[in-house]
Amino acid sequence: MSLHKRRRQPELMDAPSLDPALHRQALAGLRTLNWVTCSVAIVWPSILRVAQASPERVVRVLDVACGGGDVACGVMQRARAAGVNVQVDGCDLSITAIAASQELANQMGFADAKFLSTDVLKDQLPAGYDVVMCSLFLHHFDDPQTLQILQSMRSATENLLLISDLHRSTWGYFLAWVGCHLFSRSAIVHLDGPRSVEGAYTCQEFVALAKEAGLEGCQLSRHWPERFLLEWRKHAD
């Protein structure tokens, strides 16, 4: 199998007809994988810097394609521990994911968090957020759609845009296959995880696409395991 080029394939999680029970099982598996791969830790330092720069007010964060809400809630949990004012809301196309996110937020004591059903390719993202982020999402799309979403996120953020995603590589494919089978019983996760790596961008490909979307001056850093974080500030320091 060659990973020199992206190989986009249908993923079961994206199917509108997916059974809600199977969807929730897959979300639970992804929650575990996000914990193992430190998904919250990748985005948190950047959000913390924004919060520390404005200690007098609440920093508002929007998590685009929030899935089961574990990254959004994880950020709020870290903010609570750090003593900074951060409020994270989320949006997702899936009603099942929105319900799971709200339930998790309520269980963790973040009842003020709002999770909205949103189609990022058709709906305008809500305004008024200091940080607009997404985690492990953009590898689901072809280049024109990715460009559209990046431009939408660029317009929506008041300050910082964060993109955390997979870096396509043979090592990443191996880690995804092993991790998905080791940490989840969901057949959906078993199939979709490796397919996500096949459809992911390399760091170089994504930087080029980000610049095409108008994110000049963006910065990209590599993270374990085969992840990247792209950061872009609306107003240069």
DANORCOR-V653618 format. One record per residue. RES is the residue in three letters. PSI is psi as a letter, one per 40 degrees, with the letter a starting at -180 (* if undefined). Layout:
res | psi
RES | PSI
RES | PSI
//
This chain:
res | psi
MET | h
SER | h
LEU | f
HIS | d
LYS | i
ARG | i
ARG | g
ARG | h
GLN | i
PRO | h
GLU | h
LEU | d
MET | d
ASP | e
ALA | h
PRO | d
SER | e
LEU | h
ASP | h
PRO | d
ALA | d
LEU | d
HIS | d
ARG | d
GLN | d
ALA | d
LEU | d
ALA | d
GLY | d
LEU | d
ARG | d
THR | d
LEU | d
ASN | d
TRP | d
VAL | d
THR | e
CYS | f
SER | d
VAL | d
ALA | d
ILE | d
VAL | d
TRP | d
PRO | d
SER | d
ILE | d
LEU | d
ARG | d
VAL | d
ALA | d
GLN | d
ALA | e
SER | g
PRO | e
GLU | e
ARG | i
VAL | h
VAL | h
ARG | h
VAL | h
LEU | h
ASP | h
VAL | h
ALA | g
CYS | e
GLY | b
GLY | e
GLY | e
ASP | d
VAL | d
ALA | d
CYS | d
GLY | d
VAL | d
MET | d
GLN | d
ARG | d
ALA | d
ARG | d
ALA | d
ALA | e
GLY | f
VAL | i
ASN | h
VAL | h
GLN | h
VAL | h
ASP | i
GLY | i
CYS | i
ASP | i
LEU | d
SER | h
ILE | d
THR | d
ALA | d
ILE | d
ALA | d
ALA | d
SER | d
GLN | d
GLU | d
LEU | d
ALA | d
ASN | d
GLN | d
MET | e
GLY | f
PHE | f
ALA | d
ASP | e
ALA | h
LYS | h
PHE | h
LEU | i
SER | h
THR | h
ASP | h
VAL | e
LEU | e
LYS | d
ASP | i
GLN | h
LEU | i
PRO | i
ALA | i
GLY | e
TYR | h
ASP | d
VAL | h
VAL | h
MET | i
CYS | i
SER | h
LEU | f
PHE | d
LEU | e
HIS | e
HIS | e
PHE | i
ASP | i
ASP | d
PRO | d
GLN | d
THR | d
LEU | d
GLN | d
ILE | d
LEU | d
GLN | d
SER | d
MET | d
ARG | d
SER | d
ALA | d
THR | i
GLU | d
ASN | c
LEU | h
LEU | h
LEU | h
ILE | h
SER | h
ASP | i
LEU | i
HIS | h
ARG | h
SER | i
THR | d
TRP | d
GLY | d
TYR | d
PHE | d
LEU | d
ALA | d
TRP | d
VAL | d
GLY | d
CYS | d
HIS | d
LEU | d
PHE | e
SER | i
ARG | e
SER | h
ALA | d
ILE | d
VAL | d
HIS | d
LEU | d
ASP | d
GLY | d
PRO | d
ARG | d
SER | d
VAL | d
GLU | d
GLY | e
ALA | i
TYR | i
THR | i
CYS | d
GLN | d
GLU | d
PHE | d
VAL | d
ALA | d
LEU | d
ALA | d
LYS | d
GLU | d
ALA | e
GLY | e
LEU | f
GLU | i
GLY | e
CYS | i
GLN | h
LEU | h
SER | i
ARG | i
HIS | i
TRP | i
PRO | h
GLU | f
ARG | i
PHE | i
LEU | h
LEU | h
GLU | h
TRP | h
ARG | h
LYS | d
HIS | h
ALA | i
ASP | *
//
